[in-house]
Amino acid sequence: MNLTQASLRYPITVAMAVLALAVLGAVAALRMPVSILPDIKLPVLSLVTAYEGATPAEVEAQITRPLEEALGTTPGLEKMESLSVQGRSILTLTFDFGRDPQQAVLDARDRIDLVRNALPQDAGRTQIQPRDPAGKPVLSFFAAPAGIPLERLRPFLEDNLKGELERTPGVARVAIKGGREREIRVEAEAPRLMAHGLTLSELRDRLKTGNASAPAGDLVEGRFSVLVKTAGEFRRVSELGELVVARSEQKAPVRLSQLARVEDTTREVESAVFLGAGEGVVVEIFKESGANTVRVVEAVEKTVAALVAKEGASPRYRLESIGDDRRAIVSTIRNLVTDGILGAVIALLVLILFLRDPVFPLLIGLALPASLFAAAVGLYLAGSGFNALTLGGLAVATGLILDNAIVVLDALFEKRREGFSWTDAALMGSRRVGLSVWASSLTVLVVFLPLLFIRGALGEFFVDLARSVSFALLASILVSLALIPALVTRPRVGRFLDARPDWEGSRGGSGALFRASRRAWENFTALYERALAWTLSRRRLLYTYPALLFVSLGVLLFGLRRELIPEAPSRRIAVEFSMPQGTILPVTLQNAQELAKRIESIPGVERVLLRAGLDPSDQDLDQKGSHWADLSVTLGPGRSRNRRALSRIRTLQGPPGSWMDAAWERDASVAWLEAGGSRSDLELSAPDDETLRRGIAWLRRSGGGDGGMRFDWDTTRETLLWTPRRDAMALTGHTPKVLGDELHAAIGGVEAGAFRQPNRDIPIRLRLARQDLAGGPNEILALAKDRPPVPLALLVDEQRIREQVRLRRLNQARTTGIFLKAEDPRARERAADILLTGRAAALERETGASLRPTASALAAGDNLRQFAFAFGLSVLFIYMLLAAQLASLRAPLIIMSGVPLIFLGIDGALLLTGHTLNLFSGIGIILLSGAVVREGVLLWERAREAGGDLVRTASSRLRPILATTLTSMLTLLPLALGLGEGVEIQSSLAVTMIGGLAVSSFLTLFYLPALLARSLPAARN
């Protein structure tokens, strides 16, 4: 008993089953998590070690290299990248995909513990953090002070706002950045220290030991014991000045206030946040993995509203929302749903005119909601949520769902016109096209099997799209072969269908429209029959196949620009601004604020959020520092105006020596797929620095000099180098180690304990008074225990040098990025290809340095190669499936012969629309490999039944073939046009499928009959 027979025998059961799926689908849709893109868990760890005051070279030698050697043997490690910048060592460990991130953290921590004692004592503890590509804030606020000064704003928010927000359901953590942080600063004066024979190190020890509490144990008093502890911690800031740190020659106590100035102040500003002209802080809310973004944002807004109401009429701060993922998510999902509905409505309206029967398309439309609700149930059970990929997959599946209904209903109505009862028509029609429906649907499903072999995050990234299409298509088979036959065989429905009026014969405008449609269709059919007959009489046209295939593949491989993820306009522009290395923060802020004002004057710009410097909580430490600023530009509605705004921002120029770049803000998951989105065009690697310098010099000589390329190795900063005079130190009793520690404390400052408060610890920072450092080594006194102070100029030689700002290593080899000067991305790609193909081998042979693509380029190439592999496997699986279903080895070859030629349509569509060859167009190509054989199966089955009259056979299938193709293309049309914000990255998928479907229909109607004429014995004459 097949599916249709079962549905006719138990129609109520089928109806209730479909209704149950619809109800469950509605419930599932309400409970599924909502996000822009699916959450991807990557086995990537970020290891950050602070070493304040150290230069990049010192950080690399004393922190980075020992950690690299220890971590190089971590199980499952695939790649290790390191970056050494001033005061920070950043290691990024990439493990084999599928590696448990928590186990990777444990393995890394064990190896770090082995070398912990070998690291400098002043270095901070290595922080290990799994990198989360979706770990960007879902909601951000700008907080400005109202009733409190700016320096109290950040502590106040941390004490009164942060905890409340972190207790909100779905919130993982809250980060507060910018503002001021309280600090107890102790500035010692060198002459007074010298007069009492103290060094900064000794003073630091006195501060720590004089600010300590400790338990002393239990003291027995009679029948009870009493806990005893010392309370030696400072309770008031004024107590620090009263601390006795030394004794005078007369044994009088010397207090800290006699040697140093104690201030309750804020630490020196390392970062600042401005919204317009007002300074404040940024509050960022991060959601838990898998939580519904929309609901988390709504819950946080309720919490914030309650806290603001609690502040009353005299608030101490003002909050303004500056980033809300919910709006982007709601807008994207709403536009995707709207595009899908609009495409389905357009397709059904065109089908009404095309088929000249309003009832037929309405019956077809019944298949759509039932299939989509059933797909929602499958997505919910599989753990997926609503995002751009699942909804894009459902939009793609809409046309395929309607195609199945069209094929089945066309066969039912055809049998009814031949005089059979509705029951017999349902049985005979479904039996006639059942194999085609199963074959065409399963061929689309099997194209997703190769995605199981795609490694890494890419496979995880597209699994939601595969699920949505698969679940929808499986449901469409049930609806088409079970629900529709059961529905039309109901007595009342059958009588209604038989008694429906002759709309074509009516006298109204609709009748005239239908009659005109019929005449146009008859003329088109006659024209097609004549064209097909002419084609069949000239079978040498088949010999054009190799030429067409060669041209299409050539354009695909060499004529289309390739990228990983297409750039899509949004309501946010990310502007990066940099001053020359070493620029102090106030100068950077002044220039960045001037740039922000110029951006604010551009039409369409609503506000500009400026962040300058490096906040200690930032994870992205690659470029940032006192010379760096980020400007987040929020735009109003209107994509064309926003594109003009981006163009105008890119034309702005900063002061001489500055650098600026502007681009659409991209999702964190997309950035991870692009392997971090490296800005460089090529990378040069070498085993050591000298080899790298030789490679750079060789490339400059052979590549057009500095005007053609730039190296990030050239990004340097002036360094004042004090080289110890060892003979002088030996005479005075000083040592380089003690001298270095004292200078570090004098210039950079060191922590000397903490002033404990109920809610936080305020650091106590000790350093030398600034006036004692103003004269350089001639006036700085070198202090050492039990040694007379001497001017630093007697102990060191001063030299000014330039050192690299960022020292990069990849798998323990020195690496530098190469930036090509061409502005056009395609010109840079061509220049990079020329360098790689023409000079890489000679460069390595002559210098020992190796030239390679960037990580993002390697990721793009690797991912596109994986897609090509998946496409080949999908074609093989389709062939095996068709061979099993048709019980023939030759028939699938004939039916699939036109699949390679769909690249003609794909090339033309991408070139005409300006789209690139990317991951989404690659998904479209894979989907097409299954979708284009649908009409071929129908024509093959009908040709075998009809015998040799291929013209009449093809003509009889002309309407369903064109109807299914038009349906699929029209449902994708709004998505291809990119109607609405947030759907642009799906546009290339829709464009690819529309171009491929258009050409596949032409091949099915002309090329396939020509092949059948040569392969079917009855059709050869």
VENCOR-V474703 format. One record per pair of residues at least 6 apart in sequence whose C-alpha atoms are under 7 Angstrom apart, sorted by the first residue. I is the first residue (numbers start at 1). J is the second residue. D is the distance in Angstrom with one decimal. If there is no record, write none. Layout:
I:J:D / I:J:D
This chain:
3:481:6.4 / 3:482:6.0 / 4:427:6.7 / 4:430:6.9 / 4:481:5.5 / 4:482:5.0 / 4:485:6.7 / 5:427:6.9 / 7:14:6.0 / 7:482:5.1 / 7:483:7.0 / 7:486:5.7 / 8:486:5.2 / 11:486:5.4 / 14:483:6.4 / 15:483:6.7 / 18:370:6.7 / 21:373:6.5 / 21:374:5.3 / 22:370:6.0 / 22:373:5.0 / 22:374:6.2 / 24:377:6.3 / 25:373:4.4 / 25:374:5.7 / 25:376:5.0 / 25:377:4.8 / 26:373:6.5 / 28:376:6.3 / 28:377:5.9 / 28:380:5.9 / 29:376:6.2 / 32:380:6.3 / 32:385:5.0 / 32:386:6.6 / 33:290:6.8 / 33:291:6.1 / 33:292:4.2 / 33:385:4.8 / 33:386:6.3 / 34:292:5.1 / 34:293:5.9 / 34:294:6.6 / 34:385:5.8 / 34:386:4.9 / 34:387:6.0 / 35:292:7.0 / 35:293:5.9 / 35:329:6.0 / 35:386:6.5 / 35:387:5.1 / 36:329:5.3 / 36:387:5.0 / 36:388:5.7 / 37:387:5.3 / 37:388:5.8 / 37:389:6.8 / 38:387:6.5 / 38:461:6.7 / 39:134:5.9 / 40:133:6.6 / 40:457:6.8 / 40:460:6.7 / 40:461:6.9 / 41:132:6.5 / 42:132:6.8 / 42:457:6.9 / 43:94:6.2 / 43:95:5.4 / 43:96:7.0 / 43:97:6.2 / 43:99:5.9 / 43:100:6.7 / 43:101:5.1 / 44:92:7.0 / 44:93:5.6 / 44:94:4.6 / 44:95:6.2 / 44:130:5.9 / 44:131:5.5 / 45:92:5.7 / 45:93:5.1 / 45:94:6.6 / 45:128:6.7 / 45:129:5.7 / 45:130:4.4 / 45:131:5.5 / 46:90:7.0 / 46:91:5.8 / 46:92:4.7 / 46:93:6.5 / 46:128:5.8 / 46:129:5.2 / 46:130:6.1 / 46:131:6.2 / 47:90:5.6 / 47:91:5.0 / 47:92:6.4 / 47:126:6.3 / 47:127:5.5 / 47:128:4.7 / 47:129:6.5 / 48:88:6.8 / 48:89:5.6 / 48:90:4.7 / 48:91:6.6 / 48:126:5.6 / 48:127:5.2 / 48:128:6.8 / 49:88:5.7 / 49:89:5.1 / 49:90:6.7 / 49:124:5.9 / 49:125:6.2 / 49:126:4.5 / 49:127:6.3 / 50:87:5.7 / 50:88:4.7 / 50:89:6.5 / 50:123:5.8 / 50:124:5.0 / 51:59:7.0 / 51:87:4.6 / 51:88:5.7 / 51:122:6.6 / 51:123:4.5 / 51:124:6.2 / 52:87:4.4 / 53:86:6.9 / 53:87:5.4 / 53:748:6.2 / 54:86:5.8 / 54:87:5.0 / 55:86:4.8 / 55:87:6.5 / 56:84:5.2 / 56:85:4.5 / 56:86:4.9 / 56:805:6.3 / 56:806:6.5 / 56:807:6.6 / 59:84:6.0 / 59:87:6.9 / 59:88:6.8 / 59:89:6.3 / 60:84:5.5 / 62:119:6.3 / 62:120:7.0 / 63:89:6.7 / 63:119:6.2 / 64:84:7.0 / 64:89:6.0 / 67:112:6.7 / 70:111:5.7 / 70:112:6.7 / 70:115:7.0 / 71:108:6.5 / 71:111:6.1 / 74:107:6.6 / 74:108:6.8 / 76:95:5.4 / 76:96:5.6 / 77:93:6.9 / 77:94:6.1 / 77:95:4.4 / 77:96:6.4 / 78:94:5.5 / 78:95:4.8 / 78:96:5.8 / 79:93:6.0 / 79:94:5.0 / 79:95:6.8 / 79:811:6.3 / 80:92:5.8 / 80:93:4.7 / 80:94:6.3 / 80:810:6.0 / 80:811:5.0 / 81:91:5.7 / 81:92:5.1 / 81:93:6.6 / 81:809:5.8 / 81:810:4.6 / 81:811:6.1 / 82:90:5.7 / 82:91:4.3 / 82:92:6.2 / 82:808:5.7 / 82:809:5.1 / 82:810:6.5 / 83:89:6.1 / 83:90:5.1 / 83:91:6.4 / 83:806:6.5 / 83:807:5.6 / 83:808:4.6 / 83:809:6.6 / 84:90:6.3 / 84:806:5.7 / 84:807:5.0 / 84:808:6.5 / 85:805:6.0 / 85:806:5.1 / 85:807:6.7 / 97:456:5.3 / 101:130:6.7 / 105:128:7.0 / 133:668:5.2 / 133:669:4.8 / 133:672:6.1 / 134:668:5.7 / 134:669:5.8 / 135:286:6.9 / 136:286:6.5 / 136:668:6.8 / 137:284:5.6 / 137:285:5.1 / 137:286:4.5 / 138:285:6.0 / 138:286:5.8 / 138:287:6.7 / 138:293:7.0 / 138:324:6.0 / 138:325:5.0 / 139:284:6.1 / 139:285:5.3 / 139:297:6.6 / 139:323:5.4 / 139:324:4.7 / 139:325:6.2 / 140:282:6.8 / 140:283:5.5 / 140:284:4.5 / 140:285:6.2 / 140:321:6.0 / 140:322:5.6 / 140:323:4.8 / 140:324:6.6 / 141:282:5.7 / 141:283:5.1 / 141:284:6.6 / 141:319:6.0 / 141:320:5.3 / 141:321:4.4 / 141:322:5.4 / 141:323:7.0 / 142:280:6.8 / 142:281:5.9 / 142:282:4.7 / 142:283:6.4 / 142:319:5.6 / 142:320:5.1 / 142:321:6.3 / 142:322:6.4 / 143:280:5.5 / 143:281:5.3 / 143:282:6.1 / 143:317:6.4 / 143:318:5.4 / 143:319:4.6 / 143:320:6.5 / 144:279:6.7 / 144:280:4.5 / 144:281:6.7 / 144:317:5.6 / 144:318:5.2 / 144:319:6.7 / 145:153:6.1 / 145:280:6.7 / 145:316:6.3 / 145:317:4.5 / 145:318:6.4 / 146:315:6.4 / 146:316:4.7 / 146:317:4.6 / 146:318:6.4 / 147:315:6.1 / 147:316:4.0 / 147:317:6.5 / 148:316:5.5 / 150:179:6.7 / 150:180:6.9 / 150:280:7.0 / 151:179:6.7 / 151:180:4.7 / 151:181:6.5 / 151:266:7.0 / 154:179:5.9 / 154:180:6.5 / 154:181:7.0 / 154:281:6.9 / 162:174:6.2 / 165:300:6.6 / 165:303:6.8 / 166:172:6.7 / 166:173:5.7 / 166:174:6.2 / 168:299:6.8 / 168:300:6.5 / 169:296:7.0 / 170:287:5.6 / 170:288:5.4 / 170:291:5.8 / 170:296:5.5 / 171:285:6.9 / 171:286:5.9 / 171:287:4.4 / 171:288:5.6 / 171:296:6.8 / 172:286:5.6 / 172:287:4.9 / 172:288:4.6 / 173:285:6.3 / 173:286:5.4 / 174:284:5.6 / 174:285:4.7 / 174:286:6.2 / 175:283:5.9 / 175:284:5.1 / 175:285:6.6 / 176:281:6.8 / 176:282:5.7 / 176:283:4.6 / 176:284:6.3 / 177:281:5.6 / 177:282:5.2 / 177:283:6.7 / 177:615:6.5 / 178:271:5.7 / 178:272:4.9 / 178:273:5.4 / 178:280:6.9 / 178:281:4.7 / 178:282:6.5 / 178:615:6.7 / 179:272:6.1 / 179:273:7.0 / 179:280:5.6 / 179:281:5.1 / 180:266:6.2 / 180:269:7.0 / 181:266:5.3 / 181:267:5.8 / 182:265:5.8 / 182:266:4.2 / 182:267:6.1 / 182:762:6.4 / 183:264:6.2 / 183:265:5.4 / 183:266:4.8 / 183:267:5.3 / 183:762:5.8 / 183:763:5.5 / 183:764:6.2 / 184:263:5.8 / 184:264:4.7 / 184:265:6.0 / 184:762:6.8 / 184:763:6.2 / 184:764:4.6 / 184:765:6.2 / 185:262:5.8 / 185:263:5.2 / 185:264:6.5 / 185:265:6.8 / 185:764:5.9 / 185:765:5.0 / 185:766:6.2 / 186:260:6.2 / 186:261:5.7 / 186:262:4.7 / 186:263:6.6 / 186:765:6.0 / 186:766:4.8 / 186:767:6.4 / 187:260:5.2 / 187:261:5.2 / 187:262:6.6 / 187:766:6.1 / 187:767:5.2 / 187:768:5.2 / 187:769:4.8 / 188:259:5.8 / 188:260:4.0 / 188:261:6.5 / 188:767:6.3 / 188:768:4.9 / 188:769:5.5 / 189:259:6.1 / 189:260:5.8 / 189:768:6.1 / 189:769:5.5 / 189:772:7.0 / 190:768:6.9 / 190:772:6.6 / 192:259:5.5 / 193:199:6.5 / 193:259:6.3 / 194:789:6.7 / 196:248:6.9 / 199:783:5.8 / 199:784:6.2 / 199:785:6.5 / 200:742:6.4 / 200:745:6.7 / 201:742:6.7 / 204:752:5.2 / 204:766:7.0 / 206:245:6.0 / 207:752:6.1 / 208:752:5.7 / 208:753:5.4 / 210:232:6.9 / 211:232:5.6 / 211:233:4.4 / 211:234:5.9 / 212:232:5.0 / 212:233:4.9 / 213:230:5.2 / 213:231:4.8 / 213:232:4.8 / 213:233:5.8 / 214:229:5.7 / 214:230:5.4 / 215:228:6.2 / 215:229:4.0 / 215:230:6.3 / 216:228:5.2 / 216:229:4.8 / 216:230:7.0 / 217:227:5.9 / 217:228:5.5 / 218:225:5.9 / 218:226:5.4 / 218:227:4.5 / 218:228:5.9 / 219:225:5.3 / 219:226:5.1 / 219:227:6.3 / 219:228:6.6 / 220:226:6.2 / 234:240:6.9 / 234:755:6.5 / 240:256:6.9 / 241:255:6.4 / 241:256:4.9 / 241:257:4.4 / 241:262:6.7 / 242:255:5.5 / 242:256:6.3 / 242:257:6.6 / 243:255:5.3 / 243:256:5.6 / 244:253:6.0 / 244:254:5.5 / 244:255:4.3 / 244:256:6.3 / 245:254:5.9 / 245:255:5.7 / 245:256:6.1 / 246:253:6.2 / 246:254:5.0 / 247:253:4.7 / 247:254:5.3 / 248:254:6.4 / 270:613:5.7 / 270:614:5.8 / 270:615:6.4 / 270:626:6.8 / 271:612:5.4 / 271:613:4.2 / 271:614:5.2 / 271:615:5.4 / 272:611:5.8 / 272:612:5.4 / 272:613:6.7 / 273:279:5.7 / 273:280:5.8 / 273:281:5.9 / 273:610:5.6 / 273:611:4.6 / 273:612:6.6 / 274:280:6.2 / 274:609:6.0 / 274:610:5.0 / 274:611:6.6 / 275:608:6.2 / 275:609:4.8 / 275:610:6.3 / 276:608:6.4 / 276:609:7.0 / 287:296:6.9 / 293:326:6.5 / 294:326:5.1 / 297:326:6.6 / 331:981:6.7 / 331:982:6.9 / 332:981:6.1 / 332:982:4.5 / 332:983:6.3 / 333:388:6.9 / 335:980:5.3 / 335:981:6.8 / 336:391:6.6 / 336:392:6.9 / 336:983:6.4 / 339:974:5.2 / 339:975:5.8 / 339:979:6.9 / 340:395:5.1 / 340:971:6.5 / 343:970:5.7 / 343:971:3.7 / 343:972:6.1 / 343:973:6.3 / 343:974:6.0 / 344:971:5.0 / 346:970:6.5 / 347:967:5.1 / 347:970:5.3 / 347:971:6.0 / 348:361:5.7 / 351:361:6.2 / 351:963:6.9 / 352:358:5.0 / 352:361:5.9 / 353:514:6.6 / 353:517:6.7 / 354:517:6.9 / 356:514:5.6 / 364:402:6.3 / 364:405:5.4 / 364:406:6.2 / 367:401:7.0 / 367:402:6.8 / 367:405:6.6 / 367:476:6.6 / 367:479:5.9 / 367:480:6.9 / 368:398:6.9 / 368:401:6.5 / 368:402:6.7 / 371:472:5.4 / 371:475:4.9 / 371:476:5.3 / 372:472:5.8 / 374:472:6.9 / 374:475:6.1 / 375:468:6.3 / 375:471:4.7 / 375:472:4.7 / 375:475:6.9 / 378:471:6.1 / 379:385:6.8 / 379:467:6.7 / 379:468:6.6 / 384:464:6.4 / 389:464:6.2 / 389:465:5.1 / 390:464:5.4 / 390:465:4.8 / 390:468:5.5 / 392:986:6.7 / 393:465:4.9 / 393:468:5.5 / 393:469:5.3 / 394:468:5.8 / 394:469:5.9 / 396:972:6.6 / 397:469:5.4 / 397:472:6.5 / 397:473:6.8 / 398:971:6.7 / 399:967:5.6 / 399:968:3.9 / 399:971:5.7 / 400:968:6.3 / 401:473:6.2 / 401:476:5.4 / 402:967:7.0 / 403:964:4.8 / 403:967:6.9 / 404:437:6.1 / 404:476:6.9 / 404:480:6.2 / 405:480:5.1 / 406:964:6.8 / 407:960:6.5 / 408:429:6.9 / 408:430:6.1 / 408:433:6.5 / 408:480:6.4 / 411:429:4.7 / 411:430:6.9 / 412:425:5.2 / 412:426:5.4 / 412:429:4.8 / 415:425:5.0 / 415:429:6.4 / 416:422:6.3 / 416:425:5.5 / 422:488:7.0 / 422:489:5.4 / 422:494:6.7 / 423:489:5.5 / 426:485:5.5 / 430:481:6.6 / 436:937:5.8 / 436:938:5.9 / 439:882:6.7 / 440:931:6.8 / 440:933:6.5 / 440:934:4.6 / 441:473:6.4 / 443:878:5.4 / 443:930:4.8 / 444:927:6.3 / 444:930:4.2 / 444:931:5.8 / 445:470:5.8 / 446:874:6.6 / 446:877:6.5 / 446:878:6.7 / 447:874:4.5 / 447:926:6.3 / 447:927:6.6 / 447:930:6.3 / 448:466:6.2 / 450:870:4.9 / 450:873:6.0 / 450:874:6.2 / 451:459:6.1 / 451:870:6.3 / 452:459:6.9 / 454:866:6.1 / 457:673:7.0 / 488:494:5.6 / 503:511:5.5 / 504:511:4.5 / 504:514:5.1 / 504:515:5.6 / 505:511:5.8 / 525:955:6.9 / 529:951:6.0 / 529:955:6.6 / 532:951:6.5 / 532:1006:6.1 / 533:951:6.5 / 536:1010:5.5 / 539:1010:6.7 / 549:900:6.7 / 549:901:5.8 / 552:903:5.4 / 552:904:5.0 / 552:907:6.8 / 553:903:6.8 / 555:907:6.5 / 556:907:6.1 / 560:916:6.2 / 560:917:6.3 / 561:916:5.3 / 561:917:6.1 / 562:916:5.6 / 562:917:4.7 / 562:918:6.0 / 563:860:6.5 / 563:916:6.7 / 563:917:6.4 / 563:918:5.2 / 564:674:6.6 / 564:860:5.0 / 564:918:5.0 / 564:919:5.8 / 565:918:5.9 / 565:919:6.3 / 566:918:6.6 / 566:985:5.9 / 568:984:5.6 / 568:985:6.1 / 569:639:7.0 / 569:664:6.1 / 570:664:6.3 / 570:981:7.0 / 571:634:5.9 / 571:635:5.0 / 571:636:6.6 / 572:632:6.9 / 572:633:5.6 / 572:634:4.8 / 572:635:6.1 / 572:664:6.2 / 572:665:5.6 / 573:632:6.0 / 573:633:5.0 / 573:634:6.6 / 573:662:6.7 / 573:663:5.7 / 573:664:4.6 / 573:665:5.2 / 574:631:6.1 / 574:632:5.0 / 574:633:6.4 / 574:662:5.7 / 574:663:5.6 / 574:664:6.0 / 574:665:5.3 / 575:630:5.8 / 575:631:4.9 / 575:632:6.3 / 575:661:5.7 / 575:662:4.3 / 575:663:6.7 / 576:629:6.1 / 576:630:4.9 / 576:631:6.4 / 576:660:5.5 / 576:661:5.3 / 576:662:6.4 / 577:628:6.0 / 577:629:5.1 / 577:630:6.2 / 577:659:5.8 / 577:660:4.5 / 577:661:6.8 / 578:627:5.7 / 578:628:4.6 / 578:629:6.3 / 578:658:5.5 / 578:659:5.1 / 578:660:6.4 / 579:588:6.4 / 579:627:5.0 / 579:628:6.5 / 579:657:6.5 / 579:658:4.4 / 579:659:6.5 / 580:627:6.5 / 580:657:5.8 / 580:658:6.0 / 581:627:6.0 / 581:716:7.0 / 581:717:5.6 / 582:627:6.4 / 582:717:6.2 / 583:626:6.4 / 583:627:5.0 / 584:626:5.5 / 584:627:6.3 / 585:613:6.5 / 585:626:4.6 / 585:627:6.2 / 588:627:5.6 / 588:628:7.0 / 589:612:6.5 / 592:629:6.8 / 596:608:6.5 / 599:649:6.6 / 600:607:6.4 / 600:608:6.6 / 602:645:6.6 / 603:645:6.9 / 604:635:5.6 / 604:636:5.5 / 604:641:6.5 / 604:642:6.5 / 604:645:6.8 / 605:633:6.9 / 605:634:6.1 / 605:635:4.6 / 605:636:6.4 / 606:634:5.6 / 606:635:5.3 / 606:636:6.1 / 607:633:6.1 / 607:634:5.5 / 608:631:6.4 / 608:632:5.7 / 608:633:4.6 / 608:634:6.4 / 609:631:5.5 / 609:632:5.1 / 609:633:6.5 / 610:629:7.0 / 610:630:5.9 / 610:631:4.6 / 610:632:6.6 / 611:629:5.5 / 611:630:5.1 / 611:631:6.4 / 612:628:5.8 / 612:629:4.0 / 612:630:6.2 / 613:624:6.3 / 613:625:4.8 / 613:626:4.4 / 613:627:6.6 / 613:628:5.5 / 613:629:6.2 / 614:624:5.6 / 614:625:4.9 / 614:626:6.6 / 635:642:6.7 / 649:662:7.0 / 650:661:6.8 / 650:662:6.0 / 671:677:5.8 / 674:856:5.0 / 674:859:6.4 / 674:860:6.9 / 675:855:5.8 / 675:856:4.8 / 675:859:6.3 / 676:856:6.8 / 677:856:5.7 / 678:854:6.8 / 678:855:6.8 / 678:856:5.9 / 680:817:5.3 / 680:818:5.5 / 680:819:5.0 / 680:854:6.8 / 681:818:5.8 / 681:819:5.4 / 681:820:6.5 / 681:832:6.6 / 681:854:6.3 / 682:817:5.9 / 682:818:5.0 / 682:819:7.0 / 682:832:6.7 / 682:852:6.0 / 682:853:4.8 / 682:854:5.1 / 683:815:6.6 / 683:816:5.7 / 683:817:4.6 / 683:818:5.7 / 683:851:5.9 / 683:852:5.3 / 683:853:5.9 / 683:854:5.5 / 684:815:5.6 / 684:816:5.4 / 684:817:6.4 / 684:849:6.8 / 684:850:5.7 / 684:851:4.7 / 684:852:6.4 / 685:692:6.8 / 685:813:6.4 / 685:814:5.5 / 685:815:4.4 / 685:816:6.6 / 685:849:5.7 / 685:850:5.3 / 685:851:6.5 / 686:692:5.2 / 686:813:5.8 / 686:814:5.3 / 686:815:6.6 / 686:848:6.9 / 686:849:4.6 / 686:850:6.4 / 687:813:5.1 / 687:814:6.0 / 688:814:6.0 / 689:814:6.7 / 691:847:6.5 / 691:848:6.5 / 691:849:6.2 / 692:849:6.1 / 694:847:6.1 / 695:843:6.8 / 695:847:5.7 / 695:849:5.5 / 700:706:6.3 / 708:820:6.0 / 708:821:5.6 / 709:818:6.6 / 709:819:5.5 / 709:820:4.4 / 709:821:5.7 / 710:818:5.7 / 710:819:4.9 / 710:820:6.4 / 711:816:6.6 / 711:817:5.7 / 711:818:4.7 / 711:819:6.2 / 712:816:6.0 / 712:817:5.6 / 712:818:6.8 / 713:804:6.4 / 713:816:5.7 / 715:804:6.0 / 715:805:6.1 / 716:802:5.8 / 716:803:5.1 / 716:804:4.3 / 716:805:5.2 / 717:802:5.3 / 717:803:5.5 / 717:804:6.5 / 717:805:6.2 / 718:800:6.8 / 718:801:5.8 / 718:802:4.4 / 718:803:6.5 / 719:800:5.7 / 719:801:5.3 / 719:802:5.6 / 719:803:6.6 / 720:799:6.0 / 720:800:4.7 / 720:801:6.5 / 721:798:5.8 / 721:799:5.0 / 721:800:5.9 / 721:801:6.9 / 722:796:5.5 / 722:797:5.5 / 722:798:4.8 / 722:799:6.4 / 723:796:5.1 / 723:797:5.1 / 723:798:6.6 / 724:736:6.6 / 724:795:5.8 / 724:796:4.3 / 724:797:6.5 / 725:795:5.2 / 725:796:5.2 / 725:797:6.8 / 728:795:5.7 / 729:735:6.2 / 729:795:6.0 / 733:787:6.6 / 734:784:6.5 / 739:782:7.0 / 745:767:5.6 / 746:767:4.8 / 746:768:4.5 / 747:767:6.5 / 747:768:6.6 / 748:767:7.0 / 749:765:6.3 / 749:766:5.4 / 749:767:4.4 / 750:765:5.6 / 750:766:5.4 / 750:767:6.6 / 751:763:6.6 / 751:764:5.6 / 751:765:4.5 / 751:766:6.2 / 752:764:5.3 / 752:765:5.8 / 752:766:6.3 / 753:763:6.3 / 753:764:5.6 / 754:761:5.8 / 754:762:5.4 / 754:763:4.3 / 754:764:5.2 / 755:761:5.7 / 755:762:4.9 / 755:763:6.2 / 755:764:6.6 / 756:762:6.2 / 772:780:6.3 / 773:780:5.9 / 777:791:6.7 / 777:792:4.8 / 777:793:4.6 / 778:791:6.0 / 778:792:6.3 / 778:793:5.0 / 779:791:6.1 / 780:791:5.8 / 780:792:5.6 / 781:789:6.0 / 781:790:5.5 / 781:791:4.5 / 781:792:5.5 / 782:789:5.5 / 782:790:5.4 / 782:791:5.8 / 782:792:5.2 / 783:789:4.9 / 808:814:6.1 / 808:815:5.4 / 808:816:6.6 / 809:815:5.1 / 820:828:6.2 / 822:828:5.6 / 836:851:6.8 / 840:850:6.7 / 840:851:5.5 / 843:849:6.5 / 843:850:6.9 / 844:850:5.2 / 867:922:6.5 / 871:926:5.5 / 875:929:6.5 / 878:930:7.0 / 879:892:5.7 / 882:892:5.7 / 883:889:5.4 / 883:892:5.9 / 894:1011:6.8 / 895:933:6.4 / 895:936:5.3 / 895:937:6.6 / 896:933:6.2 / 898:1000:6.9 / 898:1003:6.2 / 899:929:6.3 / 899:932:7.0 / 902:996:4.9 / 902:999:5.8 / 902:1000:5.9 / 903:996:6.7 / 905:995:4.4 / 905:996:4.8 / 905:998:6.8 / 905:999:5.3 / 906:992:5.2 / 906:995:4.9 / 906:996:5.2 / 909:991:6.2 / 909:992:6.5 / 909:995:5.1 / 910:916:6.5 / 910:991:6.8 / 910:992:6.7 / 915:988:6.1 / 920:986:6.6 / 920:988:6.2 / 920:989:5.0 / 921:988:5.3 / 921:989:4.5 / 921:992:5.7 / 923:989:6.7 / 924:989:4.9 / 924:992:5.7 / 924:993:5.5 / 925:992:6.8 / 925:993:7.0 / 928:993:6.3 / 928:996:6.7 / 932:997:6.6 / 932:1000:5.8 / 935:961:5.9 / 935:1004:6.7 / 936:1004:6.0 / 939:954:6.7 / 939:957:6.8 / 942:953:6.6 / 943:950:6.6 / 943:953:6.0 / 946:953:6.5 / 947:1018:5.7 / 947:1019:6.6 / 948:1018:4.7 / 948:1019:3.8 / 949:1019:6.6 / 950:1009:6.6 / 950:1019:6.8 / 954:1005:6.8 / 965:997:6.5 / 965:1001:6.9 / 969:994:5.3 / 972:990:5.6 / 975:983:7.0 / 975:986:7.0 / 975:987:5.5 / 975:990:6.1 / 976:987:4.5 / 976:988:6.8 / 976:990:4.9 / 976:991:5.1 / 977:987:6.8 / 978:984:5.2 / 978:987:5.6 / 1013:1019:5.0 / 1013:1020:5.0 / 1014:1020:5.6
